[in-house]
């Protein structure tokens, strides 16, 4: 356990020291600030806001989890796996007193920590922005559910990281992993449109799982969807870590 | 003397049919062991198998009595290595790269970072980003990272690559001092026969993934020929 913690700390440090991460973190905060500024301007110039200020956290989270975060995770995960194999930096971690399985788990955990930091940073900014627009009591009312949605948004995002890490075991190029993941997600979406009956079995269906926390909590739906996410997560995690363990450097 | 490394019947064949077969040797505490052979003879594969970077098809590797496949963490903790190209995070400083690996060895005081930087002549560049380093400086950093945890065995694959004449001499001094003072064992591969001759106690000559000879440098010198001539003679006889 100690080795996993040390390794997670190291991998997180590695992610945080990347310019790419700092840029994306600032970008996610800028998106929130920009959205609230546009809304304020619309309120003053057009006589009313484009969206209810109290829903800014929800709007921002929907945008981020649908497009921004998945792309960020694809880049980050492919960097940490295929990228490190292609530039040989993986050797630096592989010859240390930590098994490959622990290293694999640590990398995934570090990605989770990074996503959580981005989500919490965005949450704080978006809540401040929503407070600025008035309707304070509604904003405060929504605060716990919005907070839960932001925290739990890390779960489907981790599934993307786990699947990407699995795909990364087949490639030695970070960009190829990203291309494969995008192609696979487009194919899954197309198949789901042609055969809607298989949609419940597709991992992409549950990427908006956190939206269940926006309003009344339907626990049976939350748990059943979480079970689907966990099943896919466990399958890809085992397959990925097995391949990582067997891989020659 | 304590046996630090024990390699028995090691076999690793890659998909292209190349690799190593029937490799067996031991390294004792404080011994400097050299691997000699032409390109593709299997030197790096042996080193990668010892450090668990590749999984051998057959055979066992024991480091301080611990099997690398069954007991990886306990075995590798005794090993420091520089294999193929040096590996570090380019956008981080020299000091931070060492700090990064120091987290894996929490029983070692962080002052060791400055100690190894001093030993490898990098103290003046500790805050410089590694991506700005020359090949020789990167190689020095890799050596600093290999010896950080005070390992019992250090594996160096072509350590003098990119290092200038003064640096090579300094490297030789570091290796001999560590072997003599701290009884650290070394497994070194090099194309520069002179390096091996100056440094090593024992050598193993490889060709096409097989051992063609294992002997002590002293015994070759005793015959009155240079290691270079001995190596060429062995190569042409096979």
Interface residues (C-beta under 8 A of the other chain):
Chain A: X3 X6 X7 X9 X10 X13 X14 X17 X18 X19 X88 X89 X90 X91 X92 X94 X95 X96 X97 X98 X99 X246 X248 X249
Chain B: X14 X48 X51 X52 X53 X54 X55 X72 X73 X74 X76 X77 X79 X81 X83 X84 X85 X87 X88 X89 X91 X92 X96 X100 X101 X103 X104 X105 X106 X145
